[in-house]
Amino acid sequence: MQLAESSDSHSIASLYLASRKAYLPYAPLAHSDEAIYSWAADVLIKTNRIIAASKDGQMYGFIATAGDEDRHWINHLYIHPLHTGSGTGSALIKYALAQIPRPVYLYTFQANTGARRFYERYGFIALEFSDGSGNEEGCPDVLYVLNQSPG
């Protein structure tokens, strides 16, 4: 695990795109691939604390967190499709949760049942369901919260 730097933005965007395209076909990207690369460099890496999992120079997962005095967020958790099921997601979320004060919030799509089971295993509780009008993809989502340290 390592803290991502500006120079990692291309790898982060590539991983994000590969994972989104493989696992979220019901939530089409709202922006072009080129725009995603710009967003990763100009916004994501500058406004989030990103922890990356990599080996031999290849990034295979990342988690992006952010927060202020009142709310702490997991904004993104993506694993490269070739590394899904390898324990990378668990390692990343455990690492992040060890550093983030409670409560911790996150959104995921309602249709992303794998992610929902994953987060619920770590103690996240569904707080609110929406029709998707608040996200760029227009897909129904779920707001989760974790109030306690996972056991």
Kinemage of the C-alpha trace (Angstrom):
@kinemage 1
@onewidth
@group {chain A} dominant
@subgroup {mainchain}
@vectorlist {calphas} color= white
{ca met a 1} P 0.000 0.000 0.000
{ca gln a 2} L 1.239 3.427 -0.859
{ca leu a 3} L -0.090 6.939 -1.023
{ca ala a 4} L -0.747 7.852 -4.656
{ca glu a 5} L 0.967 10.875 -6.133
{ca ser a 6} L 0.190 13.129 -9.082
{ca ser a 7} L 2.332 10.925 -11.312
{ca asp a 8} L -0.066 8.025 -10.595
{ca ser a 9} L -3.113 9.737 -12.111
{ca his a 10} L -2.824 7.939 -15.482
{ca ser a 11} L -2.671 4.516 -13.773
{ca ile a 12} L -5.596 5.449 -11.532
{ca ala a 13} L -7.710 6.525 -14.506
{ca ser a 14} L -6.811 3.374 -16.476
{ca leu a 15} L -7.740 1.133 -13.559
{ca tyr a 16} L -10.963 3.067 -12.931
{ca leu a 17} L -12.002 2.717 -16.585
{ca ala a 18} L -11.155 -0.992 -16.759
{ca ser a 19} L -13.122 -1.735 -13.595
{ca arg a 20} L -16.129 0.422 -14.488
{ca lys a 21} L -16.395 -1.091 -17.966
{ca ala a 22} L -16.046 -4.664 -16.687
{ca tyr a 23} L -18.330 -4.510 -13.656
{ca leu a 24} L -20.796 -1.660 -14.073
{ca pro a 25} L -22.349 -2.038 -17.548
{ca tyr a 26} L -25.698 -0.808 -16.153
{ca ala a 27} L -24.065 2.505 -15.170
{ca pro a 28} L -22.587 3.914 -18.362
{ca leu a 29} L -19.833 6.448 -17.929
{ca ala a 30} L -21.081 10.012 -18.076
{ca his a 31} L -17.780 11.222 -19.571
{ca ser a 32} L -15.352 10.166 -22.291
{ca asp a 33} L -12.206 8.213 -21.486
{ca glu a 34} L -10.165 11.353 -22.202
{ca ala a 35} L -12.249 13.338 -19.729
{ca ile a 36} L -11.725 10.620 -17.090
{ca tyr a 37} L -7.949 10.907 -17.492
{ca ser a 38} L -8.193 14.696 -17.045
{ca trp a 39} L -10.520 14.323 -14.052
{ca ala a 40} L -8.132 11.865 -12.364
{ca ala a 41} L -5.207 14.273 -12.762
{ca asp a 42} L -6.977 17.569 -12.139
{ca val a 43} L -9.614 16.666 -9.546
{ca leu a 44} L -9.513 13.176 -8.060
{ca ile a 45} L -5.892 13.028 -7.004
{ca lys a 46} L -5.952 16.613 -5.723
{ca thr a 47} L -9.120 16.335 -3.611
{ca asn a 48} L -8.818 12.803 -2.201
{ca arg a 49} L -6.318 10.782 -0.234
{ca ile a 50} L -5.680 7.835 -2.530
{ca ile a 51} L -4.079 4.644 -1.326
{ca ala a 52} L -2.917 2.378 -4.122
{ca ala a 53} L -2.135 -1.317 -4.164
{ca ser a 54} L 0.563 -2.180 -6.665
{ca lys a 55} L 3.170 -4.774 -7.444
{ca asp a 56} L 6.063 -4.668 -9.868
{ca gly a 57} L 5.060 -1.189 -10.987
{ca gln a 58} L 1.484 -2.195 -11.843
{ca met a 59} L -1.410 -0.654 -9.913
{ca tyr a 60} L -4.160 -3.185 -9.273
{ca gly a 61} L -6.428 -1.345 -6.846
{ca phe a 62} L -7.057 1.974 -5.138
{ca ile a 63} L -9.258 3.552 -2.509
{ca ala a 64} L -9.971 7.282 -2.418
{ca thr a 65} L -11.042 8.944 0.818
{ca ala a 66} L -11.856 12.517 1.771
{ca gly a 67} L -13.425 14.331 4.653
{ca asp a 68} L -13.830 17.337 6.841
{ca glu a 69} L -14.599 17.838 10.525
{ca asp a 70} L -18.061 16.282 10.289
{ca arg a 71} L -18.064 13.692 7.524
{ca his a 72} L -15.521 11.268 6.175
{ca trp a 73} L -16.074 9.527 2.870
{ca ile a 74} L -14.887 6.604 0.850
{ca asn a 75} L -15.376 8.131 -2.575
{ca his a 76} L -13.962 5.336 -4.722
{ca leu a 77} L -12.777 1.762 -4.317
{ca tyr a 78} L -11.774 0.060 -7.547
{ca ile a 79} L -9.922 -3.164 -8.244
{ca his a 80} L -8.562 -4.105 -11.649
{ca pro a 81} L -10.693 -6.915 -13.146
{ca leu a 82} L -7.685 -9.270 -13.239
{ca his a 83} L -7.255 -8.881 -9.457
{ca thr a 84} L -10.846 -9.140 -8.252
{ca gly a 85} L -11.168 -11.768 -5.536
{ca ser a 86} L -7.499 -11.519 -4.587
{ca gly a 87} L -8.100 -9.803 -1.235
{ca thr a 88} L -7.006 -6.416 -2.569
{ca gly a 89} L -10.328 -4.728 -1.806
{ca ser a 90} L -10.321 -6.086 1.737
{ca ala a 91} L -6.745 -4.949 2.303
{ca leu a 92} L -7.505 -1.469 0.974
{ca ile a 93} L -10.669 -0.959 3.007
{ca lys a 94} L -9.078 -2.268 6.212
{ca tyr a 95} L -6.117 0.053 5.702
{ca ala a 96} L -8.339 3.060 5.030
{ca leu a 97} L -10.769 2.363 7.869
{ca ala a 98} L -7.892 2.118 10.339
{ca gln a 99} L -7.152 5.777 9.568
{ca ile a 100} L -10.574 7.368 9.114
{ca pro a 101} L -12.605 8.683 12.067
{ca arg a 102} L -16.227 7.557 12.300
{ca pro a 103} L -18.770 7.997 10.896
{ca val a 104} L -17.666 7.015 7.373
{ca tyr a 105} L -20.028 7.393 4.432
{ca leu a 106} L -20.057 6.038 0.914
{ca tyr a 107} L -22.348 5.620 -2.046
{ca thr a 108} L -22.688 2.620 -4.306
{ca phe a 109} L -25.180 1.717 -6.985
{ca gln a 110} L -28.159 -0.355 -5.838
{ca ala a 111} L -27.503 -2.798 -8.674
{ca asn a 112} L -23.913 -3.355 -7.526
{ca thr a 113} L -24.827 -6.276 -5.274
{ca gly a 114} L -21.222 -7.462 -4.959
{ca ala a 115} L -20.102 -4.092 -3.608
{ca arg a 116} L -23.099 -3.896 -1.320
{ca arg a 117} L -22.321 -7.309 0.220
{ca phe a 118} L -18.665 -6.302 0.529
{ca tyr a 119} L -19.401 -3.082 2.410
{ca glu a 120} L -22.012 -4.740 4.624
{ca arg a 121} L -19.406 -7.349 5.634
{ca tyr a 122} L -17.369 -4.453 7.010
{ca gly a 123} L -20.277 -3.099 9.053
{ca phe a 124} L -21.664 -0.472 6.701
{ca ile a 125} L -25.424 0.027 7.039
{ca ala a 126} L -27.708 1.254 4.262
{ca leu a 127} L -28.955 4.656 5.330
{ca glu a 128} L -30.799 5.955 2.299
{ca phe a 129} L -31.867 4.694 -1.133
{ca ser a 130} L -32.261 7.119 -4.034
{ca asp a 131} L -33.615 7.006 -7.564
{ca gly a 132} L -30.268 8.065 -9.055
{ca ser a 133} L -31.284 11.630 -9.848
{ca gly a 134} L -28.341 12.853 -7.735
{ca asn a 135} L -25.573 11.092 -9.667
{ca glu a 136} L -24.211 11.609 -13.173
{ca glu a 137} L -25.112 8.114 -14.332
{ca gly a 138} L -28.757 8.431 -13.300
{ca cys a 139} L -28.612 5.023 -11.601
{ca pro a 140} L -30.355 4.299 -8.296
{ca asp a 141} L -27.830 4.335 -5.471
{ca val a 142} L -27.466 3.621 -1.764
{ca leu a 143} L -25.895 5.824 0.889
{ca tyr a 144} L -24.059 3.703 3.463
{ca val a 145} L -22.663 4.684 6.861
{ca leu a 146} L -20.231 2.999 9.223
{ca asn a 147} L -20.495 4.286 12.786
{ca gln a 148} L -18.425 1.697 14.610
{ca ser a 149} L -14.970 0.292 14.088
{ca pro a 150} L -15.307 -3.062 12.289
{ca gly a 151} L -14.937 -6.029 14.595
